[in-house]
């Protein structure tokens, strides 16, 4: 047996260790414990440990991490002559429900000169903080909606998988855990797979890269995958995290198809159309109809400012158009005179709408050429004016019908009404009835010159130049009765 002096020296050596040390005699007595071992059991002195292995077992309950009670405690195992490098157990005291610690225990057998067991030693480390941190990590890992998998670097097998990954892929946890990264391949079709595999074997960070996971139902899922080395306990591992790209890929595909359809419709529409940037009005593209009607080929004008095309003949019209566009965000059927490349002026209806191409704000403008229609209208109006120059021999019904051809639409109720004198109103009313100057003069008891003077003042106030226009204005404003 070791002498008392030798045992005393042993006590002095181990008393200051941060690890807990229990000395157990072969007769099952707990002979000695250093301060660290007592603290790890919540004990003030050796007597609180029970004195013997049997008493220790009644005071302390030891369980594995899975909460199963140990059939043999580490003390009983070392008494049976069994040596072990490490066992992790949960230790609780029967008399203190709040006492709950995790301990890592290993054994040591001290023999005498004859090689017989003289002193049995349990070396204890308190790993409560480590396991609490791991429990918090596991709780966070499982609750994190971002898909994630952890693989052990020693054998590249998956040891943890969270709900986010299972929901994204359709795997069950048993399909993933214990399988290697090559069986459940989290780097499948990665854009830089060789680099990822090299970093994985080296335990180094794997940068973000696109990959395409193979799913258990035979489908695939586009993801961004990245790897970050971590330690699980003392075990080096790799944490793989994923961002689901499938919806984005589908959206990109739908957007590409939509843009292809837009480009086809833009190119083939028979109405002159151009696309410009909302900021700066640089030309993005023009269609074939625009090139044909206005003489500006797409390749020649793309990237140029809209001013360089010189489309607007009337600066005032352009200012009104831009004001309407700024106020409403779109313009429909704005009548304007536009100039082609060869200087020919064309009457057009201009419509513009704000659109987004990719992520760029743009304006889509449609220019409907109405020159032929306007020319026909002007010719018709001139013919009506020529006929109505002398209306004395026309019936009132015919005058009304000719006047109706000239109507441009419903009068604007909000437009200011000119302030006509009583006499001007009487002259206008008789003009609307088809009377000439002489007949009006006779009806009102005036000279023909006076009637012509009233008519001239009337034209100035109405902003017109012809008798036919006066008849139309009068009909629209209640003077034809």
C-alpha positions in Angstrom: 0.0 0.0 0.0 1.1 3.6 -0.5 2.4 5.1 2.7 0.6 7.8 4.5 3.3 10.3 3.6 3.0 9.4 0.0 -0.8 9.8 0.1 -0.4 13.2 1.8 1.9 14.3 -0.9 -0.6 13.1 -3.5 -3.3 15.2 -1.8 -1.1 18.3 -1.9 -0.3 17.8 -5.6 -3.9 17.5 -6.7 -5.6 19.9 -4.2 -5.1 23.0 -6.4 -6.1 21.4 -9.7 -9.1 23.0 -11.5 -10.3 19.5 -12.4 -12.2 17.7 -9.7 -10.5 14.6 -8.2 -12.1 11.9 -6.1 -9.9 9.2 -4.5 -11.7 5.9 -3.8 -10.3 3.0 -1.8 -10.6 -0.5 -3.1 -13.0 -1.1 -0.2 -15.5 1.4 -1.8 -14.8 4.2 0.6 -14.6 7.7 -0.8 -11.3 8.7 0.8 -10.7 12.2 -0.4 -11.9 14.9 -2.7 -10.3 18.2 -3.7 -12.2 21.5 -3.5 -13.0 21.4 -7.2 -14.7 18.0 -6.9 -16.7 19.1 -3.9 -17.9 22.3 -5.7 -18.9 20.2 -8.8 -21.2 18.2 -6.4 -22.5 21.2 -4.5 -20.9 19.9 -1.4 -19.2 21.8 1.4 -17.2 18.8 2.7 -16.5 15.2 2.0 -19.3 13.9 4.2 -21.9 15.3 1.7 -20.7 12.8 -0.9 -21.9 10.0 1.3 -18.6 8.4 2.4 -19.1 5.3 0.4 -20.0 4.3 -3.2 -23.4 3.0 -2.0 -24.2 6.2 -0.1 -23.1 8.3 -3.1 -25.5 6.5 -5.3 -28.5 7.3 -3.0 -27.6 11.0 -2.9 -26.7 11.6 -6.6 -28.6 10.5 -9.7 -26.4 10.1 -12.8 -28.0 10.1 -16.3 -26.6 10.0 -19.8 -27.3 13.0 -22.1 -30.4 11.2 -23.4 -31.7 11.2 -19.8 -31.4 7.4 -19.4 -30.2 6.5 -15.9 -26.8 4.9 -15.7 -27.0 1.2 -14.7 -23.4 1.5 -13.4 -22.0 4.8 -12.2 -18.4 5.8 -13.1 -17.4 5.0 -9.5 -18.8 1.5 -9.9 -17.1 1.0 -13.2 -13.7 1.9 -11.8 -14.2 -0.3 -8.7 -14.8 -3.2 -11.2 -11.4 -2.6 -12.6 -12.7 -0.9 -15.8 -10.8 2.1 -17.1 -12.3 4.6 -19.4 -11.0 7.8 -21.1 -14.2 9.8 -20.9 -17.9 9.6 -20.1 -20.3 12.6 -20.0 -23.1 12.4 -17.4 -25.8 14.6 -16.0 -25.5 14.8 -12.2 -28.4 15.7 -9.9 -28.8 15.7 -6.1 -31.8 14.0 -4.5 -31.9 16.6 -1.7 -31.6 19.7 -4.0 -33.9 19.7 -7.1 -32.2 22.8 -8.4 -28.8 21.1 -8.6 -28.3 20.0 -12.2 -24.8 19.8 -13.8 -23.0 18.1 -16.6 -19.7 16.3 -15.9 -17.0 14.8 -18.0 -15.4 11.9 -16.1 -12.3 9.8 -16.7 -10.7 7.2 -14.5 -7.1 6.5 -13.2 -5.9 3.5 -11.2 -2.9 4.0 -8.9 -1.1 0.7 -8.2 1.4 -0.3 -5.5 4.8 -1.8 -6.0 3.2 -5.2 -6.6 1.0 -3.8 -9.3 -2.2 -4.2 -7.3 -4.8 -1.3 -7.2 -3.9 1.0 -4.3 -6.1 4.0 -5.1 -8.8 4.5 -7.6 -9.2 8.0 -9.0 -12.0 9.8 -10.8 -11.0 13.0 -12.6 -14.0 15.3 -13.2 -14.5 18.4 -15.4 -17.6 20.6 -15.1 -18.9 21.0 -18.7 -22.3 22.5 -17.7 -21.5 25.8 -19.4 -20.5 24.1 -22.6 -23.6 21.9 -22.8 -25.8 24.9 -22.0 -24.2 26.8 -24.9 -24.7 23.7 -27.1 -28.3 23.5 -26.0 -28.9 27.1 -26.8 -27.2 26.6 -30.2 -29.3 23.6 -30.9 -32.5 25.4 -30.0 -31.5 28.3 -32.2 -30.4 26.0 -35.0 -33.7 24.1 -35.0 -35.8 27.3 -34.7 -33.9 29.2 -37.5 -36.1 29.3 -40.6 -33.0 29.4 -42.8 -32.2 25.9 -44.0 -29.1 24.4 -42.4 -27.2 21.1 -42.1 -24.1 20.3 -40.0 -21.6 17.6 -41.0 -18.8 16.2 -39.0 -15.4 16.8 -40.6 -13.8 13.6 -39.4 -16.1 11.4 -41.6 -18.1 14.0 -43.5 -21.4 12.7 -42.2 -24.4 14.9 -41.3 -25.0 15.1 -37.6 -27.6 17.8 -37.5 -30.4 19.1 -39.8 -33.0 21.7 -39.0 -36.6 22.0 -40.0 -35.9 24.7 -42.6 -33.8 22.3 -44.6 -36.3 19.5 -44.3 -39.2 21.7 -45.4 -37.2 23.1 -48.3 -36.1 19.7 -49.7 -38.8 17.3 -48.5 -36.3 15.0 -46.8 -37.0 13.4 -43.4 -34.4 13.8 -40.7 -33.6 10.1 -40.8 -32.8 10.5 -44.5 -30.1 13.0 -43.7 -28.6 12.2 -40.3 -25.7 9.8 -40.5 -25.5 10.1 -44.3 -22.4 11.6 -45.9 -22.2 14.8 -47.9 -21.9 12.7 -51.0 -25.0 10.7 -50.3 -27.1 13.7 -49.4 -25.1 16.0 -51.6 -25.4 19.6 -50.4 -22.8 20.7 -53.0 -24.6 19.1 -55.9 -23.9 21.0 -59.2 -22.2 23.8 -57.2 -20.9 26.5 -59.5 -17.4 26.0 -58.0 -17.7 22.5 -56.6 -14.0 21.7 -56.8 -13.1 24.7 -54.6 -16.0 23.8 -52.2 -14.7 20.2 -51.8 -11.1 21.4 -51.2 -12.3 23.9 -48.6 -14.5 21.2 -46.9 -11.6 18.7 -46.6 -9.4 21.5 -45.2 -12.1 22.6 -42.7 -12.0 26.1 -44.2 -14.8 28.5 -45.0 -16.7 27.7 -48.2 -17.8 30.9 -50.0 -21.4 31.4 -51.2 -22.1 29.7 -54.5 -25.1 28.6 -56.5 -26.0 24.9 -56.4 -28.8 22.6 -57.4 -29.9 20.1 -54.7 -31.4 16.8 -55.8 -34.6 16.2 -53.9 -36.0 12.8 -52.7 -38.9 13.0 -55.1 -36.5 13.2 -58.1 -36.8 16.9 -58.5 -34.2 19.7 -58.0 -34.0 22.9 -56.1 -31.8 25.9 -56.9 -30.0 27.3 -53.8 -27.1 29.4 -52.6 -25.0 27.3 -50.3 -22.2 28.4 -48.0 -20.1 26.6 -45.4 -18.7 27.8 -42.1 -16.4 25.7 -39.8 -17.7 25.3 -36.3 -17.0 23.1 -33.3 -19.7 20.8 -31.8 -18.2 20.1 -28.4 -14.7 19.2 -29.3 -15.7 17.9 -32.7 -14.8 20.0 -35.8 -17.8 20.3 -38.0 -19.0 22.3 -41.0 -22.2 24.3 -40.9 -23.9 24.5 -44.3 -26.5 27.2 -44.7 -28.8 27.7 -47.7 -30.9 30.4 -49.4 -33.7 29.2 -51.6 -33.3 30.4 -55.1 -36.1 28.4 -56.7 -38.7 31.1 -56.5 -36.2 33.7 -57.8 -35.2 31.4 -60.7 -38.9 30.9 -61.6 -39.5 34.6 -61.3 -36.4 35.3 -63.5 -37.6 32.7 -66.1 -41.1 34.3 -66.1 -39.6 37.7 -66.4 -37.4 36.6 -69.3 -40.4 35.2 -71.1 -42.4 38.3 -70.4 -39.6 40.5 -71.8 -39.3 38.3 -74.8 -43.1 38.7 -75.5 -42.8 42.4 -74.9 -39.9 42.7 -77.3 -41.8 40.7 -80.0 -44.9 42.9 -79.6 -42.8 46.1 -79.5 -41.0 45.1 -82.7 -44.0 44.0 -84.7 -46.7 46.5 -83.7 -47.7 48.5 -86.8 -47.9 51.8 -84.8 -44.7 53.9 -84.4 -43.4 53.2 -80.9 -40.3 54.1 -78.9 -38.9 53.3 -75.5 -36.9 55.9 -73.6 -35.4 56.2 -70.1 -37.6 58.0 -67.7 -34.5 59.8 -66.3 -32.8 61.7 -69.1 -35.1 60.5 -71.9 -32.3 58.6 -73.6 -33.7 56.4 -76.4 -33.5 52.7 -75.5 -35.2 51.4 -78.7 -37.6 52.2 -81.6 -39.7 49.8 -83.5 -39.8 49.2 -87.3 -42.9 51.3 -87.8 -41.2 54.3 -86.1 -38.2 53.9 -88.3 -40.4 53.7 -91.4 -42.7 56.7 -90.6 -40.1 59.0 -89.0 -37.0 57.9 -90.7 -34.9 57.2 -87.6 -33.3 53.7 -87.6 -33.0 52.0 -84.2 -29.2 51.5 -84.3 -28.6 55.1 -85.2 -30.7 56.6 -82.4 -30.3 54.2 -79.4 -28.6 56.0 -76.6 -29.3 59.4 -77.9 -31.4 61.9 -76.0 -34.9 62.4 -77.3 -34.1 66.1 -78.1 -31.6 64.9 -80.7 -34.5 63.4 -82.8 -36.2 66.8 -83.2 -39.6 65.3 -83.1 -41.6 68.2 -81.7 -42.6 70.9 -84.1 -44.2 73.1 -81.5 -42.4 73.8 -78.2 -45.6 74.8 -76.5 -47.2 71.4 -77.4 -44.2 69.6 -76.0 -44.4 71.6 -72.7 -48.1 70.8 -72.3 -47.4 67.1 -73.0 -44.6 67.0 -70.4 -46.7 68.8 -67.8 -49.6 66.3 -68.3 -47.2 63.4 -68.1 -45.6 64.7 -64.9 -49.0 65.3 -63.3 -50.7 62.0 -64.2 -47.8 59.6 -64.9 -49.3 58.8 -68.3 -50.9 60.5 -71.3 -53.5 59.2 -73.6 -54.3 60.6 -77.1 -52.4 63.9 -76.9 -52.8 65.7 -80.3 -49.4 67.1 -81.5 -47.6 68.0 -84.6 -44.4 65.9 -84.9 -41.5 66.2 -87.4 -39.9 63.3 -89.2 -36.2 63.2 -90.1 -36.8 64.6 -93.6 -38.6 67.6 -92.1 -42.2 66.5 -92.9 -44.6 67.5 -90.2 -47.2 64.9 -89.2 -50.3 65.2 -87.1 -50.1 62.5 -84.4 -51.9 61.3 -81.3 -49.2 60.7 -78.7 -49.8 58.3 -75.8 -47.2 57.5 -73.1 -47.1 55.1 -70.2 -44.5 54.6 -67.4 -43.1 51.0 -67.5 -40.3 49.1 -65.8 -37.9 47.1 -67.9 -35.7 45.0 -65.7 -35.2 47.4 -62.8 -35.1 50.5 -65.0 -37.9 53.1 -65.1 -38.8 53.8 -68.7 -41.5 55.5 -70.8 -43.2 53.7 -73.6 -44.5 56.2 -76.2 -47.0 55.3 -79.0 -47.3 57.8 -81.9 -50.4 57.3 -84.0 -50.1 59.1 -87.4 -53.4 60.9 -88.1 -52.2 63.2 -90.8 -54.5 61.7 -93.5 -57.5 62.0 -91.2 -56.7 65.6 -90.3 -56.1 66.4 -94.0 -59.6 65.0 -94.9 -61.1 66.9 -92.0 -59.5 70.2 -93.1 -60.6 69.7 -96.7 -64.2 69.0 -95.5 -64.2 72.0 -93.3 -62.9 74.2 -96.0 -65.7 73.0 -98.3 -68.3 73.7 -95.6 -66.8 77.2 -95.1 -67.0 77.8 -98.8 -70.6 76.7 -99.0 -71.6 78.6 -95.8 -70.0 81.8 -97.0 -73.4 82.8 -98.3 -76.1 81.0 -96.4 -79.0 83.1 -97.3 -80.5 80.6 -99.6 -80.0 77.5 -97.3 -82.7 76.2 -95.1 -82.1 76.2 -91.4 -82.2 72.3 -91.4 -79.3 72.2 -93.9 -77.3 74.7 -91.9 -77.7 72.6 -88.8 -76.6 69.4 -90.6 -73.5 71.1 -92.1 -72.7 72.6 -88.7 -72.9 69.2 -87.0 -70.2 67.9 -89.4 -67.8 70.5 -87.9 -68.4 69.6 -84.2 -65.3 68.3 -82.5 -67.0 66.8 -79.5 -68.9 67.8 -76.4 -68.0 71.3 -75.2 -65.9 71.7 -72.1 -68.2 72.8 -69.3 -65.2 74.0 -67.3 -63.9 76.3 -70.1 -64.5 80.1 -69.4 -67.3 81.6 -71.4 -66.6 84.8 -73.3 -68.4 87.9 -72.0 -70.6 88.8 -75.0 -72.6 92.0 -75.1 -76.4 91.8 -75.6 -76.1 93.0 -79.2 -73.2 90.5 -79.9 -75.4 87.7 -78.6 -78.3 88.8 -80.8 -76.0 88.9 -83.9 -74.6 85.4 -83.0 -78.1 84.0 -82.5 -79.1 85.2 -86.0 -75.9 84.0 -87.6 -76.7 80.5 -86.1 -80.1 80.7 -87.8 -78.4 81.1 -91.2 -79.0 84.8 -91.8 -76.5 86.9 -93.7 -75.3 90.4 -92.7 -78.0 92.3 -94.7 -80.8 90.2 -93.2 -79.4 90.6 -89.7 -79.2 94.3 -90.2 -82.8 94.5 -91.3 -84.0 92.3 -88.5 -82.1 94.4 -85.8 -82.7 97.8 -87.5 -78.9 98.3 -88.0 -76.7 99.1 -90.9 -74.8 96.2 -92.5 -71.5 97.8 -91.5 -72.6 97.9 -87.8 -73.5 94.2 -88.1 -70.1 93.4 -89.5 -68.4 95.4 -86.6 -70.4 93.4 -84.0 -69.4 90.1 -85.8 -65.7 91.1 -85.8 -65.8 91.8 -82.1 -67.6 88.5 -81.6 -65.0 86.6 -83.5 -62.2 88.2 -81.5 -63.8 87.2 -78.2 -64.4 83.6 -79.4 -61.0 83.2 -80.9 -62.4 82.2 -84.3 -62.0 83.5 -87.9 -64.9 82.1 -89.9 -68.7 82.3 -89.9 -68.9 78.5 -89.8 -66.9 78.4 -86.6 -69.2 81.0 -85.1 -72.2 78.8 -85.9 -70.6 75.7 -84.3 -69.7 77.6 -81.2 -73.2 79.1 -81.0 -74.8 75.7 -81.4 -72.6 74.2 -78.7 -73.4 77.1 -76.3 -77.1 77.5 -76.6 -77.4 80.3 -79.2 -79.1 78.2 -81.9 -82.6 78.4 -80.4 
